[in-house]
Amino acid sequence: MISGIIQIIVLISIIGSAFLALSFKDLLSSVISLGIMSLLLSLQFYLLEAPDVAIAEAAIGAGLTTAIYVITIRKTSRWEHGKTD
């Protein structure tokens, strides 16, 4: 009973963080929200008794992918609407 409620809370949190990632205007905020979504997804895999998949999702999805996106965003310059240099 408690496990089912926790799974529902985690699933709602996954959907919420995915929605936030789509609604943010700032790319860095969206990437952080996607990283949080990936961590919650790995928690969901762990709750579903798939620890090997949870570890892979946490390492690759939340860790490596988020780091690559953040590094890429930091190395690019911002272009704002209406400004031309």
C-alpha positions in Angstrom: 0.0 0.0 0.0 2.7 2.5 1.0 4.9 1.4 -1.9 2.1 2.1 -4.4 1.6 5.6 -2.9 5.3 6.3 -3.1 5.4 5.2 -6.8 2.5 7.4 -7.6 4.2 10.4 -6.0 7.4 9.7 -7.9 5.5 9.4 -11.2 3.7 12.7 -10.6 7.0 14.3 -9.8 8.6 12.9 -13.0 5.7 14.4 -15.1 6.0 17.7 -13.2 9.7 18.0 -13.8 9.3 17.1 -17.5 6.7 19.9 -17.8 9.0 22.3 -16.0 11.8 21.4 -18.5 9.5 22.3 -21.3 8.2 25.5 -19.8 11.5 27.1 -18.7 12.9 29.8 -21.1 16.5 29.4 -19.8 18.3 26.4 -21.2 20.3 25.7 -18.0 17.2 25.6 -16.0 15.7 23.1 -18.5 18.7 20.9 -18.3 18.7 20.9 -14.5 15.0 20.0 -14.6 15.8 17.1 -17.0 18.5 15.9 -14.6 16.0 15.9 -11.8 13.6 14.0 -14.0 16.2 11.4 -14.7 17.1 11.0 -11.0 13.4 10.5 -10.2 13.2 8.0 -13.1 16.1 6.0 -11.6 14.3 6.0 -8.3 11.2 4.7 -10.0 13.3 1.9 -11.5 14.7 1.1 -8.1 11.2 1.0 -6.6 10.2 -1.4 -9.4 13.0 -3.7 -8.3 15.3 -3.1 -11.2 18.5 -1.9 -9.5 20.8 -2.5 -12.5 18.6 -0.3 -14.7 18.4 2.3 -11.9 22.2 2.5 -11.6 22.6 2.8 -15.4 19.9 5.6 -15.6 21.4 7.5 -12.7 25.0 7.3 -14.1 24.2 7.9 -17.7 20.9 9.8 -17.8 21.3 12.0 -14.7 25.1 12.2 -14.5 26.8 12.1 -17.8 24.0 13.5 -20.1 23.4 16.4 -17.7 27.1 17.2 -17.5 27.5 17.1 -21.3 24.5 19.5 -21.7 25.8 21.9 -19.1 29.3 22.0 -20.6 27.8 22.6 -24.1 25.6 25.4 -22.8 28.5 27.1 -21.1 30.7 26.9 -24.2 28.2 28.5 -26.5 27.3 32.1 -26.6 23.8 33.4 -26.0 21.8 35.0 -28.8 19.0 37.1 -27.8 16.0 37.9 -30.0 16.5 41.3 -31.8 20.2 41.6 -31.2 22.7 41.2 -34.0 26.4 41.8 -33.7 
